[in-house]
Amino acid sequence: MLDKGIFQFDKVTIAPNMRVELIEESGAFQSIHLKTATIYLAEARLEAVSWDLRIAVRRGSVSYLELRMIEKDAAHDRLAGQDAAHNRFLTERLGNADKKSLGRKEYLFEWGSICSYMDIKTGECVIRVEY
């Protein structure tokens, strides 16, 4: 089926000229809306392999998809290293965090907050500043 451009994942089947409604109906994707496209993100399985699946939709139909093989142990180690580096950076400059929870440290100020968090599910490690 790949030679016909059809990819059958555990959550959705993607085919050439597929309409966006079929992706949205699956309920398995996070979406990012840009000016020229909407990007749908999910972890999906194809055969016995886990993939980071990204689907771009333009003018109501699938424009392209990207697959990145997920290596769970390597990804977790990379995220843990980034999280440690972020927290070291903030601790050296701000001291101990005001709030701590699993994978999250937050510094509170009159003007807003600075938060360091690691989300294993999405593969993100971020320092976020809110005003």
Contacts in CASP RR format, 6 or more apart in sequence:
PFRMAT RR
TARGET T0000
AUTHOR 0000-0000-0000
METHOD contacts of the structure
MODEL  1
MLDKGIFQFDKVTIAPNMRVELIEESGAFQSIHLKTATIYLAEARLEAVS
WDLRIAVRRGSVSYLELRMIEKDAAHDRLAGQDAAHNRFLTERLGNADKK
SLGRKEYLFEWGSICSYMDIKTGECVIRVEY
1 7 0 8 1.000
1 8 0 8 1.000
4 15 0 8 1.000
4 16 0 8 1.000
5 15 0 8 1.000
5 16 0 8 1.000
6 13 0 8 1.000
6 14 0 8 1.000
6 15 0 8 1.000
6 16 0 8 1.000
7 13 0 8 1.000
7 14 0 8 1.000
7 15 0 8 1.000
7 46 0 8 1.000
7 65 0 8 1.000
8 46 0 8 1.000
9 44 0 8 1.000
9 45 0 8 1.000
9 46 0 8 1.000
9 51 0 8 1.000
9 53 0 8 1.000
10 44 0 8 1.000
10 45 0 8 1.000
10 46 0 8 1.000
11 26 0 8 1.000
11 27 0 8 1.000
11 28 0 8 1.000
11 29 0 8 1.000
11 42 0 8 1.000
11 44 0 8 1.000
12 22 0 8 1.000
12 23 0 8 1.000
12 26 0 8 1.000
12 28 0 8 1.000
12 29 0 8 1.000
12 44 0 8 1.000
14 23 0 8 1.000
14 55 0 8 1.000
14 62 0 8 1.000
14 65 0 8 1.000
15 62 0 8 1.000
16 62 0 8 1.000
17 61 0 8 1.000
17 62 0 8 1.000
18 61 0 8 1.000
18 62 0 8 1.000
19 60 0 8 1.000
19 61 0 8 1.000
20 38 0 8 1.000
20 57 0 8 1.000
20 60 0 8 1.000
20 61 0 8 1.000
20 62 0 8 1.000
23 29 0 8 1.000
23 40 0 8 1.000
23 55 0 8 1.000
23 57 0 8 1.000
23 62 0 8 1.000
24 31 0 8 1.000
28 42 0 8 1.000
28 44 0 8 1.000
29 40 0 8 1.000
29 41 0 8 1.000
29 42 0 8 1.000
29 55 0 8 1.000
30 40 0 8 1.000
30 41 0 8 1.000
30 42 0 8 1.000
30 122 0 8 1.000
31 38 0 8 1.000
31 39 0 8 1.000
31 40 0 8 1.000
31 41 0 8 1.000
32 38 0 8 1.000
32 39 0 8 1.000
32 41 0 8 1.000
36 58 0 8 1.000
37 56 0 8 1.000
37 57 0 8 1.000
37 58 0 8 1.000
37 63 0 8 1.000
38 56 0 8 1.000
38 57 0 8 1.000
39 54 0 8 1.000
39 55 0 8 1.000
39 56 0 8 1.000
39 57 0 8 1.000
40 53 0 8 1.000
40 54 0 8 1.000
40 55 0 8 1.000
40 56 0 8 1.000
40 57 0 8 1.000
41 52 0 8 1.000
41 53 0 8 1.000
41 54 0 8 1.000
41 122 0 8 1.000
42 53 0 8 1.000
43 50 0 8 1.000
43 51 0 8 1.000
43 52 0 8 1.000
43 53 0 8 1.000
43 70 0 8 1.000
43 121 0 8 1.000
44 50 0 8 1.000
44 51 0 8 1.000
44 53 0 8 1.000
45 51 0 8 1.000
46 67 0 8 1.000
49 69 0 8 1.000
50 69 0 8 1.000
50 70 0 8 1.000
50 72 0 8 1.000
51 67 0 8 1.000
51 68 0 8 1.000
51 69 0 8 1.000
51 70 0 8 1.000
52 67 0 8 1.000
52 68 0 8 1.000
52 69 0 8 1.000
52 70 0 8 1.000
53 65 0 8 1.000
53 66 0 8 1.000
53 67 0 8 1.000
54 65 0 8 1.000
54 66 0 8 1.000
54 67 0 8 1.000
54 68 0 8 1.000
55 62 0 8 1.000
55 64 0 8 1.000
55 65 0 8 1.000
55 66 0 8 1.000
56 62 0 8 1.000
56 63 0 8 1.000
56 64 0 8 1.000
56 65 0 8 1.000
56 66 0 8 1.000
57 63 0 8 1.000
75 123 0 8 1.000
76 120 0 8 1.000
79 118 0 8 1.000
79 120 0 8 1.000
79 123 0 8 1.000
79 125 0 8 1.000
80 118 0 8 1.000
81 125 0 8 1.000
82 118 0 8 1.000
82 125 0 8 1.000
83 103 0 8 1.000
83 116 0 8 1.000
83 118 0 8 1.000
83 125 0 8 1.000
86 116 0 8 1.000
86 125 0 8 1.000
86 126 0 8 1.000
86 127 0 8 1.000
87 105 0 8 1.000
87 116 0 8 1.000
89 127 0 8 1.000
90 97 0 8 1.000
90 105 0 8 1.000
90 107 0 8 1.000
90 114 0 8 1.000
90 116 0 8 1.000
90 127 0 8 1.000
91 97 0 8 1.000
94 107 0 8 1.000
94 114 0 8 1.000
97 105 0 8 1.000
97 106 0 8 1.000
97 107 0 8 1.000
97 116 0 8 1.000
98 106 0 8 1.000
98 107 0 8 1.000
98 108 0 8 1.000
99 105 0 8 1.000
99 106 0 8 1.000
99 108 0 8 1.000
100 106 0 8 1.000
103 117 0 8 1.000
103 118 0 8 1.000
104 115 0 8 1.000
104 116 0 8 1.000
104 117 0 8 1.000
104 118 0 8 1.000
105 115 0 8 1.000
105 116 0 8 1.000
105 117 0 8 1.000
106 113 0 8 1.000
106 114 0 8 1.000
106 115 0 8 1.000
106 116 0 8 1.000
107 113 0 8 1.000
107 114 0 8 1.000
107 115 0 8 1.000
111 131 0 8 1.000
112 130 0 8 1.000
112 131 0 8 1.000
113 129 0 8 1.000
113 130 0 8 1.000
114 127 0 8 1.000
114 128 0 8 1.000
114 129 0 8 1.000
114 130 0 8 1.000
115 127 0 8 1.000
115 128 0 8 1.000
115 129 0 8 1.000
115 130 0 8 1.000
116 126 0 8 1.000
116 127 0 8 1.000
116 128 0 8 1.000
117 124 0 8 1.000
117 125 0 8 1.000
117 126 0 8 1.000
117 128 0 8 1.000
118 124 0 8 1.000
118 125 0 8 1.000
119 125 0 8 1.000
119 126 0 8 1.000
END
